[in-house]
Amino acid sequence: MDNIEYLFIITGRKQKDALLSRMCSIDNRIVNTIYGKGTVKSNYLLDMLGLVPEENKVILTSVLPKEKTEVIFNMLLNEFDFGNPNTGIAFTMPISGMSF
């Protein structure tokens, strides 16, 4: 079980459909979608400049083989600009065992 990881991706809802499509094309089969709302409050000046972060978020979770993790992270950086601020965050947690 050491080669399986649990993936979390948190981003704006506008990217949900494109992300799901790309994740499925990488053979990522079990994806859960959770909707949320960000807590960042903008001020008047940022509103006037159009620099308001998106409040509506989506959390995508998935169980995937460890070798797919690097492929997913590269896709997020190169295709979805996750290297830029206020775009999204992604991380994994190893699954070392399961119990029922």
Backbone bond lengths (Angstrom), bond angles and torsions (degrees), N, CA, C in turn:
res aa  C-N    CA-C-N  psi(-1)  N-CA   C-N-CA  omega(-1)  CA-C   N-CA-C  phi
1 M - - - 1.441 - - 1.523 112.74 -
2 D 1.327 119.32 -5.56 1.460 121.07 -176.79 1.518 112.94 -69.00
3 N 1.301 118.48 -11.10 1.463 120.29 -177.82 1.532 112.64 -99.55
4 I 1.330 117.67 15.10 1.463 121.28 179.54 1.523 109.08 -116.31
5 E 1.337 116.01 138.09 1.460 121.35 -179.23 1.523 110.17 -129.47
6 Y 1.324 114.84 156.26 1.461 122.55 176.90 1.522 106.85 -106.14
7 L 1.323 117.21 118.22 1.460 123.99 -174.49 1.523 110.40 -98.52
8 F 1.345 115.72 137.78 1.463 123.33 173.97 1.524 108.44 -122.81
9 I 1.314 117.47 130.43 1.466 122.88 173.59 1.525 106.69 -128.62
10 I 1.329 116.20 125.33 1.468 121.73 177.27 1.520 107.58 -119.44
11 T 1.325 116.84 122.81 1.465 121.00 -177.48 1.535 109.25 -155.26
12 G 1.322 116.06 179.24 1.461 121.09 176.74 1.522 111.10 -70.21
13 R 1.325 115.74 149.39 1.471 120.50 -178.09 1.523 112.90 -62.73
14 K 1.313 117.05 -24.69 1.465 119.71 -179.03 1.526 111.87 -61.68
15 Q 1.333 117.76 -24.37 1.460 121.28 -177.49 1.524 113.17 -93.45
16 K 1.320 117.38 -2.96 1.464 121.07 -172.61 1.525 113.33 -56.58
17 D 1.316 118.10 -53.16 1.470 120.36 -175.27 1.521 112.20 -63.02
18 A 1.320 116.85 -43.44 1.468 120.16 179.52 1.530 110.77 -65.42
19 L 1.328 117.00 -40.84 1.463 120.40 178.42 1.523 111.68 -64.42
20 L 1.324 117.00 -45.30 1.462 120.01 179.00 1.522 111.59 -60.61
21 S 1.303 116.12 -41.82 1.460 120.51 178.99 1.525 111.53 -61.31
22 R 1.331 115.77 -46.48 1.469 119.93 -179.99 1.514 111.84 -67.34
23 M 1.331 117.62 -39.45 1.460 120.21 179.80 1.529 110.83 -63.42
24 C 1.312 117.03 -40.25 1.467 120.30 178.13 1.520 111.48 -67.68
25 S 1.328 117.28 -33.06 1.464 119.73 178.69 1.527 112.04 -70.60
26 I 1.326 116.93 -17.96 1.470 121.48 177.24 1.529 109.66 -93.13
27 D 1.304 117.54 11.74 1.460 123.29 177.41 1.521 111.91 72.60
28 N 1.309 116.68 32.42 1.456 123.23 177.37 1.525 106.44 -96.80
29 R 1.314 117.68 99.52 1.450 121.40 -166.05 1.524 116.04 -88.68
30 I 1.313 118.86 -37.88 1.464 120.51 -175.18 1.524 108.18 -103.78
31 V 1.330 116.29 103.48 1.462 121.68 -178.87 1.525 108.26 -125.21
32 N 1.316 116.32 128.18 1.464 121.96 175.86 1.520 108.15 -104.90
33 T 1.317 116.43 141.27 1.462 122.42 179.45 1.517 109.32 -117.34
34 I 1.332 115.84 127.65 1.460 122.15 178.49 1.520 107.32 -126.70
35 Y 1.314 117.50 131.79 1.465 121.31 178.73 1.519 110.05 -94.64
36 G 1.327 115.70 143.88 1.452 120.69 179.04 1.514 110.62 -148.17
37 K 1.316 114.88 178.94 1.455 120.76 179.50 1.515 107.65 -131.25
38 G 1.333 116.67 129.59 1.452 121.71 178.89 1.513 111.85 -68.59
39 T 1.322 116.40 161.07 1.460 121.41 -177.40 1.520 112.89 -106.63
40 V 1.323 117.97 0.39 1.466 120.74 -178.16 1.528 109.90 -68.77
41 K 1.303 116.51 129.77 1.468 121.90 176.23 1.528 108.22 -105.31
42 S 1.295 116.65 132.66 1.460 119.93 179.02 1.522 109.24 -96.30
43 N 1.325 115.33 159.42 1.466 118.72 177.06 1.523 109.39 -104.53
44 Y 1.293 116.85 174.77 1.470 122.81 -174.35 1.524 111.65 -59.42
45 L 1.341 118.13 -44.16 1.462 121.62 -177.90 1.529 111.00 -62.27
46 L 1.321 116.90 -44.34 1.463 119.71 178.34 1.522 111.39 -64.23
47 D 1.342 116.50 -37.57 1.470 120.32 176.58 1.527 110.79 -60.70
48 M 1.330 116.73 -43.55 1.469 121.32 -178.38 1.527 111.52 -65.48
49 L 1.322 117.09 -33.50 1.463 121.42 -179.48 1.527 112.37 -85.19
50 G 1.311 116.82 -5.81 1.469 119.86 -179.88 1.514 113.11 76.64
51 L 1.322 118.28 23.88 1.454 122.38 -178.21 1.523 111.90 -103.63
52 V 1.309 116.25 43.17 1.461 121.27 -177.44 1.529 109.00 -89.93
53 P 1.333 117.57 123.41 1.464 118.87 176.55 1.521 110.42 -66.93
54 E 1.312 116.30 148.06 1.465 120.63 -179.67 1.530 109.66 -69.74
55 E 1.317 116.61 126.52 1.465 121.06 -179.90 1.514 112.50 -78.23
56 N 1.330 117.84 -34.94 1.458 122.00 -175.46 1.524 109.63 -81.20
57 K 1.324 115.68 116.90 1.457 122.14 -175.78 1.518 110.90 -114.72
58 V 1.312 114.47 162.01 1.451 121.76 172.91 1.527 107.06 -131.96
59 I 1.325 115.17 140.68 1.460 121.50 175.85 1.518 106.70 -115.67
60 L 1.321 115.83 119.77 1.458 121.49 177.82 1.521 107.43 -106.59
61 T 1.315 117.16 127.95 1.460 121.13 177.18 1.516 108.53 -122.13
62 S 1.323 114.70 151.00 1.454 119.01 -177.79 1.527 109.63 -159.15
63 V 1.310 116.04 149.90 1.457 122.82 171.54 1.522 106.20 -102.07
64 L 1.345 116.31 126.91 1.453 118.74 -176.83 1.516 111.36 -146.73
65 P 1.343 116.76 158.69 1.458 120.38 175.54 1.528 110.26 -65.59
66 K 1.313 116.24 146.29 1.464 121.86 -176.74 1.527 112.11 -56.59
67 E 1.321 118.29 -35.18 1.473 120.80 -178.16 1.530 112.64 -67.71
68 K 1.328 118.44 -19.27 1.471 121.60 177.50 1.528 112.30 -83.24
69 T 1.330 117.78 -15.94 1.462 121.74 -176.77 1.522 111.83 -59.29
70 E 1.313 117.87 -48.09 1.461 120.70 -179.23 1.526 111.29 -63.42
71 V 1.321 117.53 -37.05 1.464 121.58 177.57 1.530 110.39 -62.68
72 I 1.338 116.82 -44.48 1.466 121.39 179.25 1.522 110.49 -63.93
73 F 1.334 117.55 -47.03 1.472 120.06 -178.87 1.523 111.77 -63.32
74 N 1.328 118.32 -40.05 1.469 120.69 176.48 1.521 111.19 -63.62
75 M 1.329 116.96 -39.78 1.458 121.14 177.15 1.533 110.66 -62.05
76 L 1.334 117.30 -43.10 1.461 121.18 179.92 1.532 111.23 -64.17
77 L 1.314 117.27 -40.68 1.468 121.04 179.46 1.524 112.06 -69.94
78 N 1.318 117.04 -45.95 1.470 120.94 -172.06 1.527 114.28 -84.58
79 E 1.324 118.00 -35.89 1.458 120.90 -175.26 1.526 113.81 -100.92
80 F 1.341 117.14 -25.43 1.460 120.65 -175.74 1.529 112.78 -119.41
81 D 1.325 117.65 9.16 1.472 123.96 174.06 1.520 113.80 54.99
82 F 1.323 118.05 38.86 1.462 120.65 -179.82 1.528 112.52 -67.24
83 G 1.329 118.49 -8.85 1.457 121.26 175.22 1.514 112.80 -77.21
84 N 1.330 117.60 -13.13 1.466 122.42 -179.98 1.527 110.43 -90.51
85 P 1.344 117.24 150.89 1.466 120.24 178.64 1.532 112.35 -62.14
86 N 1.319 115.88 149.92 1.468 124.39 175.88 1.524 114.02 59.09
87 T 1.315 117.12 30.35 1.458 121.17 179.37 1.523 111.06 -103.99
88 G 1.311 116.08 -48.13 1.452 120.46 -179.86 1.507 111.02 170.61
89 I 1.301 114.96 172.04 1.458 121.58 177.92 1.525 107.41 -138.77
90 A 1.322 115.76 145.22 1.456 120.82 178.42 1.524 108.72 -142.10
91 F 1.321 115.70 142.43 1.457 120.50 176.41 1.519 108.92 -156.76
92 T 1.326 115.40 163.40 1.458 120.77 178.60 1.525 109.90 -125.15
93 M 1.320 114.39 158.19 1.461 122.24 172.22 1.524 106.72 -128.47
94 P 1.323 117.07 132.44 1.471 118.36 178.81 1.520 111.22 -68.98
95 I 1.301 115.04 145.20 1.466 121.21 174.00 1.525 106.06 -107.02
96 S 1.306 116.01 107.34 1.460 119.55 -176.74 1.525 112.22 -95.35
97 G 1.309 116.15 -10.12 1.458 118.89 178.48 1.512 110.01 -177.18
98 M 1.306 115.77 164.60 1.461 120.44 178.58 1.508 108.17 -132.97
99 S 1.323 114.31 147.96 1.457 118.77 174.98 1.525 108.33 -134.14
100 F 1.271 115.73 153.29 1.467 120.72 -178.73 1.500 110.16 -120.96
